[in-house]
Amino acid sequence: MQIIVTGHGNFGTGIESTVKLLAGSIPNVRYVDFSADMNEEKLAAQFEEFLKKDSKAVFFCDLIGGTPYKQAVYKKEKYEVAVVAGCNVGSLLEVGLQTDLTQASDVHEIAQNLIVAARTGIQEFGVRETQTLDEADEDGI
């Protein structure tokens, strides 16, 4: 199994740069940019190259609904793929360093681990408990 980090501009290689600075390389994590000089077909071809080598992948995307996200979703037709959007460096480090991707078999389990780690890693300094939108509505606010 592999994690493919992708997004607009230099999102993929930007995350790669940060990961390497903090922790070195993470095995079985690939980085793909969707730059201004590319089209959807070229991006899809890059995804295909990685998936031909390993047919199980979790795509770690910058935005829901963007071109990298959509092209990753299309790969679900042919490969065992999970697609996650709105990810961050912390979640990739946590899951990538604590998981032996060569032994992992469930793409959806890895995807859920990324989501939990991303949510856990987002917080405001000095605030211990946050209020959800639903809780705010209950108070009439």
Secondary structure, 3 states (H helix, E strand, C coil): CEEEEEEEECHHHHHHHHHHHHHCCCCCEEEEEECCCCCHHHHHHHHHHHHHHCCEEEEEECCCCCHHHHHHHHHHHCCEEEEEECCCHHHHHHHHHHCCCCCCCCHHHHHHHHHHHHHHCCCCCCCCCCCCHHHHHHCCC
